[in-house]
Amino acid sequence: MRLRPSIHTIFACSLLGSSLLGCGQGEAERSNWPGGEPPTQSEPLPNLTPTATETLDLSPWFSDASGSDLAGVAVAPNGDRYVLDKSSGLHLLRPEGTEPVLDSRNVEARYGLSPDLEFTDVVAYGEDRFLITAENDGFLLDLWAGSMRSHFCYFPPVRGDSGDVVVDSAPLLSISQILASSGIPVKQRTESVAVNVSSGQIFVQPQTLRLDLPSPDRGVAGSELFVFAPGGGQPLQVTELRDPAFSAGGMVAVNDRLLVGFQDGLYELSFGSAEAVRILALDAGVVVTGMALDGDQLLVLDGPARRLIIVDI
């Protein structure tokens, strides 16, 4: 695989932020941010220059015949690598094969969650802990404790406990809240989640989809970047991307910046302006469905090809 420069694209954004009532069980506190507030500026990253690449074929364990749909990759603090398959769940990769650690077909009996959940991405969140996204919600899977529960909510409600609409009093709103408060049915879906390992901050990049329009085009109302405190809960910062069609298939946090994969390209996003400061295009045909950092290697999951592209940077 070769990385080649591509056309630079700038995503001009407006900061919307939020302090909203919650559906996640965590508690989002601004004190978890350095200095008490989310970052608004950042220094450019050094150039991410690929020095070598290799490919790991995953098709022996995730075949077309089994209906696998690879959606995410994660690296635990001890270096173990995991792959998320929408059809079967989360798997630990071993030299001799894979070991399932979460059966997505058994979440109702095992954890009391809806059997209709479709998991869309995963990131390691400490030893034996993972954040896994589904539509509208993010879950904390704790393998050691044997638990899985809602941890952060990227579809904040529009009504409080009393039933009153709360968007009029909320200082910062998401696209989904604005539409839902007007009676338009919507859902949010993110294909990417990342964690800053130094601060514990959580990032997702959801699209808001209108459900009042006919299928298959449900109508993309907008695309955003959400930032959460380590305790989860409601977002601390909501940034609207100018391009509503942008939906990252993978994401990693590097200091206070994000490196994201969209279709066959890699993008670096910074907060405040949320501009794409550099774009690298992967080989034609690559579709990024997951990303993870493994030391000085970037793991890029090409879901349709059932392979991991390992880039030394």
N, C-alpha and C positions, 0 to 999 in steps of 0.2 A: 504494500500500500504506500502511495505517495501522498504527501501533503503539499499543496500548492497554494500560493496567494490567490485570493478571490476578490471580487469587488467589495469595497468597504460600504457598509450600510449603517446609518446612524438611526437609532430608535429614540426620537425625542419623546420625553415622558413628562407627565405632570405628577407631582407628589400628592397623594391623597391621604396616606397614613391611616391609622385608626385606633380608637379605643372603644371596643364594641362588646356587646353582651355575648356570652360564649355558648358553644355547643361542645367544645373539647373539655376534657377534665383537668387539663393543666391550668396554670395561672400565669398569664403574661404580665410581667412587671417591667416597667421601663428601667428600673434600677439594675436589671441584668445587663444593660448595655454599658460599655465603657463610657464614663462621663455621664451616664444617665439618659442618653438620647441616642437614637439610631444615627449611623454615619450619613453624612450628606456629601462628602468629598473623599476622593481616594487618589493615591499616586498610581501612575501606570505600572503595570507588571513588567518585569523583564520579558524580552521576547521568548516565546515558547517555541524553541527550535527543536524539531524532532531529530534525534541522532540515530535511531534505529527503530525498526518495527518487526513484530512477529505476530502470528495469528494462531489462535487456539480454536480448533474445530469442536463445536459443542453438539453437532448433529448425532453422534453416537448415543447421547443420553437424552436429547430433546429432538425427536424426529418429527417429520411431517405427518407420519402415520399416527403418532400419538396426539396430534392436534396441538402441539406446543406453540406458545406465543410468548416469546421472550421479551420481558418488559423492563428488566432492571438488573444491575450488577452492584454488589457491595463488597467492601473489604473491611474485615474486622480488625481491631487493634493488634491482634496477634498475627495478622497477615493472611488469615483464611479468607478465601474468596467464595462468594455466594451469588447465585443467579435466581432471579424471580421469573417464574413461568406463570402466566395468567391462568393457564388451564389446570395447573397442578399445585402451585405454591412456591415456597422458597427452598432452595437446594444448596447444600454445601458441596463445593467442588473438591474432589480428591483425585490423586493421580490415577487411581483404579476405577473411578466413576463418580457418582453423586450420592449424597445422603440427604433425603428430605427432612427438613426441620420444621416446616409449616405446610400442612395439607389444606389448601384453600377450599377443598370440597368438604371439609369437616369443621369449619369454623363455628358453625351453629352449635354443634354438640360439644365442641372442645372449649369454646370461649363465649358462647351465648351471643354471637354476632349474626347478622343477617346472612342467610345462605346465598343471597343474590349479590353480595359484594364482588366487585371486580377490582383486583389490585393492579395498580398502574406503575409503581416504582418503589424502590427500596434504597435505604442508606443505613449504614451501621451507626449506632448511637451508643457505643461503649461495648464492653464485653457481654456477649450473649444478648444484646439489645439492638433492635432495629426499628426504624420508622418506616412504615409502609402506607402508601397513599391509596385511596379509593375515591370515587366521586364524592365531592363535597367535604371529605373528612380525611384526617390522618391518624394512624394508629401506632401505638407503641407496643411492639412485640418483645416480651421478656422471656427468653427461653429458660433461664435459670429459675425464675419465679413461676413459670408455666401460665403466664397471663398475656392477654392482648386486649387493649382498651383504647378508646378514643383519647387522643393526646392534644391534637390541635385541629382547629376548624377553619378551613379556608372558604366556607360559605356561611358567613356570619348571619344570624337571624335578623329579621326586620322588626320583630316584636319582642318586648320585654316580658317578664313573668306576669305582669298584669294584663297582657294582651295589647297594650298600647304600642303603636308604631314608634320606633325609637330613632329612625333615620333623621328625623327633623332636628333632633338634639345631638346627634353624633357629629363631631367635628370633621371626621374623615371617613369617606364611604368607598365601598367597592362597587363595581359595575353591577354585580348581582343584587346588591342591596337596593340600589337606585331603581332597577327594573322591578324587583319583587315588591317594593313598596308601592308601585303603580299597578300592581295586580298582574304583571306579566310573569308567567311561570318560567323559571330558569333552573339550570344546574351548572355547577362548576366542575371542571375536570382538569387535573394536572397529570402530565406524563413524566414529571421530574420533581425530585426532592433532593436537597443537599443540606449538609450540616457544616458549620465552621467548627473544627475540632478544638480550637483554642477557646472560643467563647460559648460554644454550645448552641448558638443561634441557628434557626431552622429557616430554610428557604423553599418556596414552591413557586411555580410559574403556571398558573391556571388560565384556561379560557372559560369565559362565560357563554353558555349556549342557551338560546331561546327555545322553549319547548312549545310555543304557540304556533310555530311554523311547521309545514309538512316535512316528513322525512323524504329522502335521506339528508337533505340540507336543513338541519335544525336551526341554522342561523347563528353564526358566531357574532356575539355582541361586543366582544372585546377580549384583550389578552393583558394579563397583569403579572407583576412580581410581588409576592407577599413575603414579609419577614416576620418571624416569631421569636420570642424570647425562649430560652432553654426549657422553661416550664410549660411551653405550649399554650393552650387556650386560644385567645383571639390574636389576630395579627397586630403588630406594632406599626407596621409601615406597609402601605399599598401603593404601588407604582404602576400606572397605566402605560403600556407600550403603545407606540403609535401604530404599529402594524398588528391588527387584530388577528391575522392569520398565523402569527408567530406562536409556535407551541413547542417548547424544547422537549426533546425526547430523552435527554440526559443532562445532568448538572453536577458540577463539583464546586465547592467553595475554596478559594485561594485567598487567605487573609480576608479582606473586606470586598473582594470582587468575586464574580462568578464566571466560570467557564462553562458554556452550555453547548449542547449539540442539537442542531435542528436539521432534519433531513440528512443531507450529505455534507454539512458544514459545521465548523466549530466557531463559536462566538464568545467574546469576552464582554461581559456587561459590568458596568460600575454603577454604584448607587448615586443618588442625587439626580444626575442627568440620565442615568441608566443608558448611556450610549454604548454601542458596540464598538469598542476601541480597536479591535482587530478581528478579521475573519480569515479562517483557513478552510479550504475546501478539501474534503476527502475524495477518494476515487469515486468515479461515477458508479452508481448502483448501491453505495453504502447508505443504509438508513439507520441513524443513531436512535436506539431505543433505551440506552442506559449508559452511564458513565460513573467511574470511580477512580480515586487516586490510590495507588499502591506504592508508597515511597516516592521515587522519582520516575515512576511509570504511570501513564494514563491508560486506563482500561476503557475501551470504547466497545459497547455491545452493538453489533449489527444484527438486530433481531431476525429479520427475514432470512438472512444468510446463516443464522445459527452459529455465530462465531464471535470470539472476543479478539479485537484488534488491540495489541499491546504496544504502546508507543513510549520509547525512552525519551524523556525531555530534560 
